[in-house]
Amino acid sequence: MLVLPDLIESQLRDQPDGQAARDKAQALTYRELAARSDEMASQLYSLGVRRGDRVVLALGNSIDMVASIFATAKLRAVFIPFRDDAPDAALSRVLADCEPRLVLTRGQVGDGQPRGALAQVVSIERLRDESKRPDVSRDWGRERPMPTDLACLIYTSGSTGRPKGVMCPHGCMMFAIDAIARRLALRSDDTIASVLPLTFDYGLYQVFLALRVGATVVLGEGAAAGAGMLGFLRTAAPTVVPVVPSMARLLVRLAARSDAVFLAVRSVTSTGEALPESLAQSLTATFPHAGLFPMYGLTECKRVSILQPDEREGHPTSVGRPLDGTECIIVDPVTQDELSAGEVGELVVRGPHVMAGYWRDPMLTALRYRPRGMTQETVLFTGDLCSCNSEGYLFFHGRPDDIVKSNGMRVSLGEISGAIGSLAGVDDAVAFVDLADDVRVAVVTERNVPELVAELREVLEDFKVPAFFEVVDELPLTTHGKIDRLGLRQLVSERA
């Protein structure tokens, strides 16, 4: 079974001089990326990094980040992608949890200073300078990782706000990479534009997907993920554009104000939040030659399902069919009995991409990763509410904490958000519960609220229509481009 370093090694045989990755400062071929990661592995080894050690990589969306990932993997150590602009408190929590051997950063600030348990901060600039010394040892063992070795910890706070590290072994990651690449029909002549942060698994896997098929990944950050997105896409000339819905909305608005035409784009993928049908249609208009791939997944098993372009017409609200080698089971949240087609229950995912649990959190691991069936195979209890029809298409209905009581009735915040987002003239919208436990809607629109409410009553039962609407200039987002519901609650509280 393949492991992460094989992503580069296999391309060394097939196309060593093909471009592997580029950022705003540099570009590397597969041969150069292999040499750079070998060199960095030597440097990390000389700094004491050994098998099983954790290395925090706070290097942004850069070639250095990519090379460091593979250098760490080659040492059979564990890489932890982390924001290079993270607040000190957030970084301290992660350092205390994972106890890394090393923190690798950009810039000289804090270089060499210990931080947290067993953590020494080293700048990538220092690493490069010292690699030129003639006395640097190149002997770092070159022992091949095993598929069951831990490759990565991806920290995700989810709905709890408390960071938890999802343990990702090489074998689980490689299964997901292969399954996704096949479903998306990625090719060696593709160029994948990635402005999603590499600390977000959706962004991180764009690198792996590109290298798996011998394609090129173009990394952008800062303005490239915001107002400068169109300029980045013009320069990158991608064939594959991964987005989250908030990014897609911005991209559609920017494109509508310009003469930008992206004829080379053949695939647009979306995940992270539900993709409203109105936004899907706008994306299709913006990229007229591209197939749209709505997807569903979670860090605990990477990807679950993908809806292909030719399936959207018959199943516009579906998140697709499970990946090859993946089984989706819908169970009663209380009895755990399997439900029939069309019934809504908790989604349980079975497959080789089910990760190994949560770092140093056996209680949470036992809650989400449990044995099931005759063989007592470990499966993932996602906590998400889904249904699966008789054709095998999966439908996402939200999380249990998205189901709330309003006027004494149970309502779905996701359903309300989707209904409002589908109305003409609504650029963005989300339903949420404020600090007083009232259901509110934050909406980005130039239309007046009474008109929206009247139209909303035509598609939702009266008890589902919120009493409170907040018109905002834009929805606050997390660093991963998802809607920041906590930020919305605080905004409403401040306004009150």
C-alpha positions as CSV (number, residue, x, y, z in Angstrom):
1,M,0.0,0.0,0.0
2,L,1.2,3.5,-0.9
3,V,2.2,6.1,1.7
4,L,2.5,9.9,1.4
5,P,6.1,10.1,0.2
6,D,5.1,7.8,-2.7
7,L,3.1,10.7,-4.1
8,I,6.4,12.3,-5.2
9,E,8.3,9.2,-5.8
10,S,5.9,7.8,-8.3
11,Q,6.0,11.0,-10.4
12,L,9.8,10.9,-10.3
13,R,9.6,7.8,-12.5
14,D,6.9,9.2,-14.8
15,Q,7.5,12.9,-15.2
16,P,10.4,14.2,-13.1
17,D,10.5,17.5,-14.9
18,G,6.8,18.2,-14.7
19,Q,5.8,21.1,-12.5
20,A,4.6,19.9,-9.1
21,A,3.7,23.1,-7.3
22,R,4.1,26.9,-7.4
23,D,3.4,29.8,-5.2
24,K,3.8,33.6,-5.7
25,A,7.6,33.3,-5.1
26,Q,8.7,30.0,-6.7
27,A,7.9,26.9,-8.6
28,L,9.3,23.4,-8.2
29,T,9.3,20.4,-10.5
30,Y,8.8,16.9,-9.1
31,R,12.5,16.3,-9.2
32,E,13.1,19.6,-7.3
33,L,10.4,19.0,-4.8
34,A,11.9,15.5,-4.0
35,A,15.3,17.1,-3.5
36,R,13.9,20.0,-1.4
37,S,12.0,17.6,0.9
38,D,15.1,15.3,1.2
39,E,17.2,18.3,2.2
40,M,14.6,19.5,4.7
41,A,14.4,16.0,6.2
42,S,18.1,16.1,6.8
43,Q,17.7,19.5,8.5
44,L,14.8,18.3,10.7
45,Y,16.7,15.1,11.6
46,S,19.7,17.2,12.7
47,L,17.3,19.2,15.0
48,G,16.3,16.0,16.7
49,V,13.1,15.0,14.8
50,R,12.6,11.3,14.9
51,R,9.9,8.7,14.2
52,G,6.6,9.6,15.9
53,D,7.6,13.1,16.9
54,R,5.2,15.9,16.2
55,V,6.2,18.9,14.0
56,V,3.9,21.9,13.8
57,L,4.1,23.6,10.4
58,A,3.0,27.3,10.4
59,L,4.1,28.2,6.9
60,G,1.0,29.3,5.2
61,N,0.1,28.3,1.6
62,S,3.7,28.0,0.3
63,I,6.1,25.7,-1.4
64,D,8.0,25.6,1.9
65,M,4.8,24.2,3.6
66,V,4.5,21.5,0.9
67,A,8.2,20.5,1.1
68,S,8.0,20.4,5.0
69,I,5.0,18.1,4.9
70,F,6.9,15.5,2.9
71,A,10.1,16.0,4.8
72,T,8.3,15.2,8.0
73,A,6.5,12.2,6.4
74,K,9.8,10.8,5.2
75,L,11.1,10.8,8.8
76,R,8.0,8.9,9.9
77,A,7.2,11.9,12.1
78,V,3.8,13.6,12.3
79,F,3.1,16.9,10.7
80,I,0.5,19.3,12.1
81,P,-0.5,22.1,9.7
82,F,-1.3,25.3,11.7
83,R,-2.1,28.9,10.9
84,D,0.9,31.1,10.7
85,D,-1.2,34.1,11.9
86,A,-2.9,32.2,14.8
87,P,-3.3,34.0,18.1
88,D,-0.9,33.0,20.8
89,A,-3.6,31.5,22.9
90,A,-4.8,29.2,20.1
91,L,-1.2,28.1,19.3
92,S,-0.5,27.5,23.0
93,R,-3.5,25.2,23.3
94,V,-2.4,23.1,20.4
95,L,1.2,22.9,21.6
96,A,0.1,21.8,25.0
97,D,-2.0,19.1,23.5
98,C,0.3,17.6,20.9
99,E,3.7,18.4,22.6
100,P,5.7,18.9,19.4
101,R,9.4,18.5,19.0
102,L,9.5,21.5,16.7
103,V,7.5,24.5,15.5
104,L,8.5,25.5,12.0
105,T,7.6,29.1,11.0
106,R,8.2,31.9,8.5
107,G,10.2,34.9,9.6
108,Q,12.8,35.4,12.4
109,V,10.4,36.4,15.2
110,G,10.8,34.0,18.1
111,D,13.3,31.8,16.3
112,G,15.0,29.4,18.6
113,Q,12.8,30.2,21.6
114,P,11.1,27.3,23.4
115,R,7.4,27.5,23.4
116,G,5.1,25.1,25.2
117,A,6.0,21.6,26.1
118,L,9.0,20.3,24.1
119,A,8.5,23.0,21.4
120,Q,11.4,24.9,19.9
121,V,10.6,27.5,17.2
122,V,12.7,27.4,14.1
123,S,12.3,29.6,11.1
124,I,12.3,28.2,7.6
125,E,14.9,30.8,6.7
126,R,17.3,29.5,9.3
127,L,16.7,26.0,8.0
128,R,17.5,27.0,4.5
129,D,20.7,28.8,5.5
130,E,22.0,25.9,7.6
131,S,21.3,23.5,4.8
132,K,24.1,25.1,2.8
133,R,26.7,24.3,5.5
134,P,29.1,21.5,4.4
135,D,29.0,19.7,7.7
136,V,25.3,19.1,7.6
137,S,24.6,15.3,7.8
138,R,22.5,13.9,5.0
139,D,22.0,10.6,6.8
140,W,18.4,10.5,8.1
141,G,17.7,6.8,7.7
142,R,15.3,6.9,4.8
143,E,13.1,4.3,6.5
144,R,9.8,3.9,4.6
145,P,6.7,4.8,6.6
146,M,4.1,2.0,7.1
147,P,0.5,2.6,6.1
148,T,-0.6,2.4,9.7
149,D,1.9,5.0,10.8
150,L,0.4,8.3,11.9
151,A,1.1,10.9,9.2
152,C,-0.8,13.9,10.3
153,L,-2.8,15.6,13.1
154,I,-5.5,17.9,11.8
155,Y,-6.9,20.1,14.5
156,T,-10.6,20.9,14.1
157,S,-12.8,22.7,16.7
158,G,-16.1,21.6,15.1
159,S,-19.2,22.8,17.0
160,T,-17.5,22.6,20.5
161,G,-14.9,25.3,20.0
162,R,-12.3,23.1,21.7
163,P,-9.5,22.0,19.3
164,K,-9.2,18.3,18.8
165,G,-6.6,16.6,16.7
166,V,-7.9,14.0,14.2
167,M,-5.3,11.3,13.8
168,C,-4.7,10.6,10.1
169,P,-2.6,7.5,9.2
170,H,-0.8,7.2,5.9
171,G,-3.0,4.4,4.6
172,C,-6.3,6.1,5.4
173,M,-5.2,9.3,3.7
174,M,-4.0,7.5,0.6
175,F,-7.3,5.6,0.3
176,A,-9.1,8.9,0.4
177,I,-6.8,10.6,-2.1
178,D,-7.2,7.7,-4.6
179,A,-10.9,7.5,-4.2
180,I,-11.4,11.3,-4.6
181,A,-9.0,11.6,-7.6
182,R,-10.9,8.8,-9.4
183,R,-14.4,10.3,-8.8
184,L,-13.2,13.7,-9.9
185,A,-11.4,12.2,-12.9
186,L,-8.3,14.3,-12.2
187,R,-5.6,14.3,-14.9
188,S,-1.9,14.9,-15.2
189,D,-2.5,18.0,-17.4
190,D,-4.7,19.6,-14.7
191,T,-3.7,22.7,-12.8
192,I,-5.5,23.0,-9.4
193,A,-5.9,26.4,-7.9
194,S,-5.8,26.3,-4.1
195,V,-6.4,29.4,-2.0
196,L,-8.0,27.4,0.8
197,P,-5.6,27.3,3.8
198,L,-3.5,24.1,4.0
199,T,-4.5,24.0,7.7
200,F,-8.0,23.0,6.4
201,D,-8.2,19.4,5.2
202,Y,-10.0,20.5,2.0
203,G,-7.1,22.8,1.1
204,L,-4.4,20.3,2.3
205,Y,-5.8,17.5,0.1
206,Q,-5.6,19.7,-3.1
207,V,-1.8,19.3,-2.8
208,F,-2.1,15.5,-2.4
209,L,-4.6,15.1,-5.2
210,A,-2.5,17.1,-7.6
211,L,0.7,15.1,-6.8
212,R,-1.2,11.8,-7.0
213,V,-2.1,12.3,-10.7
214,G,1.0,14.3,-11.7
215,A,-0.8,17.6,-11.9
216,T,0.3,21.0,-10.7
217,V,-1.1,22.8,-7.6
218,V,-0.9,26.6,-7.6
219,L,-1.0,28.0,-4.0
220,G,-2.5,31.4,-3.2
221,E,-3.1,33.2,0.1
222,G,-4.0,36.6,1.4
223,A,-5.8,38.7,-1.3
224,A,-5.9,35.6,-3.5
225,A,-8.6,34.2,-1.2
226,G,-10.5,37.5,-1.2
227,A,-10.7,40.6,-3.4
228,G,-7.8,39.4,-5.5
229,M,-9.3,36.1,-6.4
230,L,-10.0,36.9,-10.0
231,G,-6.5,38.2,-10.5
232,F,-5.1,35.0,-9.0
233,L,-7.2,32.8,-11.2
234,R,-6.2,34.7,-14.3
235,T,-2.5,34.2,-13.4
236,A,-2.9,30.6,-12.3
237,A,-4.9,29.6,-15.3
238,P,-6.4,26.6,-13.5
239,T,-8.5,23.7,-14.8
240,V,-9.8,22.8,-11.4
241,V,-11.1,25.3,-8.9
242,P,-12.0,24.1,-5.3
243,V,-14.3,26.5,-3.4
244,V,-16.4,26.7,-0.2
245,P,-19.8,28.4,-0.6
246,S,-18.7,31.7,0.9
247,M,-15.8,31.8,-1.5
248,A,-18.1,30.9,-4.4
249,R,-20.5,33.7,-3.6
250,L,-17.6,36.2,-3.6
251,L,-16.2,34.8,-6.8
252,V,-19.5,35.0,-8.6
253,R,-20.0,38.6,-7.5
254,L,-16.5,39.6,-8.6
255,A,-16.9,37.9,-12.0
256,A,-20.2,39.6,-12.6
257,R,-18.5,43.0,-12.3
258,S,-15.7,42.1,-14.7
259,D,-15.1,40.7,-18.1
260,A,-13.4,37.6,-16.7
261,V,-13.9,34.4,-18.7
262,F,-12.5,31.2,-17.5
263,L,-12.8,28.8,-20.5
264,A,-10.0,26.5,-19.3
265,V,-11.8,25.6,-16.0
266,R,-13.3,22.1,-16.4
267,S,-14.1,21.3,-12.8
268,V,-15.4,23.2,-9.8
269,T,-15.6,21.4,-6.4
270,S,-17.5,22.6,-3.3
271,T,-17.7,21.4,0.3
272,G,-17.6,22.8,3.8
273,E,-21.2,24.1,3.8
274,A,-24.4,23.3,1.9
275,L,-24.3,24.6,-1.6
276,P,-27.7,26.2,-2.4
277,E,-29.1,25.5,-5.9
278,S,-29.2,29.2,-6.7
279,L,-25.5,29.5,-6.0
280,A,-24.8,26.3,-8.0
281,Q,-26.5,27.8,-11.0
282,S,-24.5,31.0,-10.6
283,L,-21.2,29.0,-10.5
284,T,-22.2,27.1,-13.6
285,A,-22.8,30.5,-15.4
286,T,-19.5,31.8,-14.2
287,F,-17.6,28.7,-15.4
288,P,-19.6,27.7,-18.4
289,H,-17.3,24.8,-19.5
290,A,-16.9,23.4,-16.0
291,G,-18.6,20.5,-14.3
292,L,-19.8,21.2,-10.8
293,F,-19.0,18.7,-8.1
294,P,-20.9,19.3,-4.7
295,M,-19.3,17.1,-2.0
296,Y,-19.8,16.1,1.6
297,G,-17.2,15.1,4.0
298,L,-15.6,15.7,7.4
299,T,-12.1,15.6,8.8
300,E,-12.7,12.4,10.7
301,C,-12.9,10.4,7.4
302,K,-12.0,13.1,4.8
303,R,-14.5,12.6,2.1
304,V,-17.8,10.7,2.1
305,S,-19.6,11.4,-1.1
306,I,-19.4,13.4,-4.4
307,L,-22.2,14.4,-6.7
308,Q,-21.1,14.3,-10.4
309,P,-22.3,16.9,-12.9
310,D,-24.5,14.5,-14.9
311,E,-26.3,13.5,-11.6
312,R,-27.2,17.1,-10.5
313,E,-30.3,17.4,-12.8
314,G,-32.1,14.4,-11.2
315,H,-30.8,15.0,-7.7
316,P,-30.1,18.7,-7.2
317,T,-30.2,18.6,-3.4
318,S,-28.1,15.5,-3.0
319,V,-24.5,15.5,-1.9
320,G,-23.8,12.5,-4.1
321,R,-23.1,8.8,-3.9
322,P,-20.5,7.4,-1.5
323,L,-17.0,7.0,-2.7
324,D,-15.9,3.7,-4.1
325,G,-15.1,1.4,-1.1
326,T,-17.3,3.5,1.2
327,E,-20.5,2.5,2.8
328,C,-23.0,4.9,4.3
329,I,-25.5,3.5,6.9
330,I,-28.3,5.6,8.3
331,V,-29.2,4.6,11.8
332,D,-31.7,5.6,14.4
333,P,-29.8,8.0,16.8
334,V,-31.3,6.3,19.8
335,T,-31.6,2.6,19.0
336,Q,-28.8,2.5,16.5
337,D,-31.0,0.3,14.3
338,E,-30.5,0.7,10.5
339,L,-33.2,2.8,8.9
340,S,-34.9,2.3,5.5
341,A,-34.3,4.3,2.4
342,G,-35.5,7.8,2.7
343,E,-35.6,7.9,6.5
344,V,-33.6,10.5,8.3
345,G,-31.1,9.4,10.9
346,E,-27.5,9.6,12.0
347,L,-24.9,8.9,9.3
348,V,-22.4,6.1,10.0
349,V,-19.5,5.8,7.6
350,R,-17.6,2.6,6.9
351,G,-14.4,2.3,4.9
352,P,-10.6,2.4,4.9
353,H,-10.6,6.2,5.1
354,V,-12.1,6.2,8.6
355,M,-9.3,7.8,10.6
356,A,-7.8,6.6,13.8
357,G,-9.7,8.8,16.3
358,Y,-8.8,11.9,18.3
359,W,-5.3,12.5,19.7
360,R,-5.2,11.9,23.4
361,D,-8.9,11.9,23.8
362,P,-10.1,8.3,24.3
363,M,-13.6,9.4,25.5
364,L,-14.4,11.3,22.4
365,T,-12.8,8.6,20.2
366,A,-15.0,6.0,21.9
367,L,-18.1,8.1,21.2
368,R,-17.4,8.7,17.5
369,Y,-15.4,5.7,16.5
370,R,-17.2,2.5,17.5
371,P,-17.3,-1.2,16.5
372,R,-20.3,-2.3,14.6
373,G,-21.5,-5.4,12.7
374,M,-20.5,-9.1,12.8
375,T,-16.8,-8.3,12.5
376,Q,-17.0,-5.4,15.0
377,E,-15.2,-3.2,12.5
378,T,-14.6,0.3,13.7
379,V,-16.9,2.8,11.9
380,L,-17.5,6.5,12.2
381,F,-20.6,7.8,13.9
382,T,-20.7,11.2,12.3
383,G,-23.4,12.9,14.4
384,D,-24.8,14.3,11.1
385,L,-28.4,13.8,10.1
386,C,-28.7,12.3,6.7
387,S,-30.9,10.1,4.5
388,C,-30.1,7.8,1.6
389,N,-32.6,7.1,-1.2
390,S,-33.2,3.8,-2.9
391,E,-30.7,4.8,-5.7
392,G,-27.9,5.2,-3.2
393,Y,-27.8,9.1,-3.2
394,L,-27.0,10.7,0.1
395,F,-28.8,13.8,1.4
396,F,-27.5,16.0,4.2
397,H,-30.2,17.3,6.7
398,G,-27.9,19.0,9.2
399,R,-26.5,18.2,12.6
400,P,-28.5,17.5,15.8
401,D,-27.5,21.0,17.1
402,D,-29.0,22.5,13.9
403,I,-32.4,21.1,14.9
404,V,-33.9,23.6,17.4
405,K,-37.3,24.5,18.8
406,S,-39.0,27.6,17.6
407,N,-42.5,28.5,18.7
408,G,-42.7,25.1,20.4
409,M,-41.9,23.3,17.1
410,R,-38.8,21.6,15.9
411,V,-37.1,23.4,13.0
412,S,-34.0,22.9,10.9
413,L,-31.6,25.9,10.7
414,G,-30.1,24.4,7.6
415,E,-33.5,24.2,5.9
416,I,-34.3,27.8,6.8
417,S,-30.9,29.0,5.5
418,G,-31.3,27.1,2.3
419,A,-34.8,28.5,1.7
420,I,-33.7,32.1,2.2
421,G,-30.5,31.7,0.2
422,S,-32.6,30.5,-2.8
423,L,-34.6,33.8,-2.9
424,A,-33.8,36.3,-5.7
425,G,-31.7,39.2,-4.6
426,V,-30.2,37.3,-1.6
427,D,-26.4,37.2,-1.8
428,D,-25.9,35.2,1.4
429,A,-28.0,34.1,4.4
430,V,-27.8,31.9,7.4
431,A,-30.2,31.0,10.2
432,F,-28.7,30.8,13.7
433,V,-29.7,30.9,17.4
434,D,-28.9,34.0,19.3
435,L,-27.8,34.3,22.9
436,A,-31.5,34.5,24.0
437,D,-32.2,31.2,22.2
438,D,-34.3,32.9,19.5
439,V,-33.9,31.9,15.8
440,R,-32.6,34.7,13.7
441,V,-31.5,35.1,10.1
442,A,-28.5,37.1,9.0
443,V,-28.9,38.1,5.4
444,V,-26.8,39.9,2.8
445,T,-29.3,41.7,0.5
446,E,-30.4,45.0,-0.8
447,R,-34.1,43.9,-0.8
448,N,-36.4,44.9,2.1
449,V,-37.2,42.4,4.7
450,P,-41.0,42.3,4.5
451,E,-40.7,41.2,0.8
452,L,-38.3,38.4,1.8
453,V,-40.6,37.3,4.6
454,A,-43.6,37.2,2.2
455,E,-41.7,35.1,-0.3
456,L,-40.3,32.9,2.5
457,R,-43.8,32.0,3.6
458,E,-44.5,30.5,0.2
459,V,-41.7,27.9,0.6
460,L,-41.7,27.3,4.4
461,E,-44.5,26.6,6.9
462,D,-45.3,29.6,9.0
463,F,-43.8,28.2,12.2
464,K,-40.4,27.8,10.4
465,V,-40.2,31.5,9.4
466,P,-38.0,33.4,11.9
467,A,-39.3,36.5,13.6
468,F,-35.9,38.2,13.6
469,F,-33.9,39.3,10.5
470,E,-30.5,41.0,10.6
471,V,-29.4,42.7,7.4
472,V,-25.6,42.7,7.3
473,D,-22.9,43.7,4.8
474,E,-21.3,40.3,4.9
475,L,-21.4,37.2,7.0
476,P,-18.4,36.7,9.4
477,L,-16.3,33.7,8.4
478,T,-13.8,31.4,10.1
479,T,-10.3,31.0,8.8
480,H,-11.5,28.0,6.7
481,G,-14.2,30.1,5.0
482,K,-17.1,28.6,6.9
483,I,-19.8,30.8,8.5
484,D,-18.8,32.0,12.0
485,R,-22.0,31.5,13.9
486,L,-20.4,32.4,17.2
487,G,-19.3,35.7,15.6
488,L,-22.9,36.2,14.5
489,R,-24.2,35.8,18.0
490,Q,-21.7,38.3,19.3
491,L,-22.6,40.7,16.5
492,V,-26.3,40.5,17.3
493,S,-25.6,40.9,21.0
494,E,-23.5,44.0,20.4
495,R,-26.3,45.5,18.2
496,A,-28.8,44.9,20.9
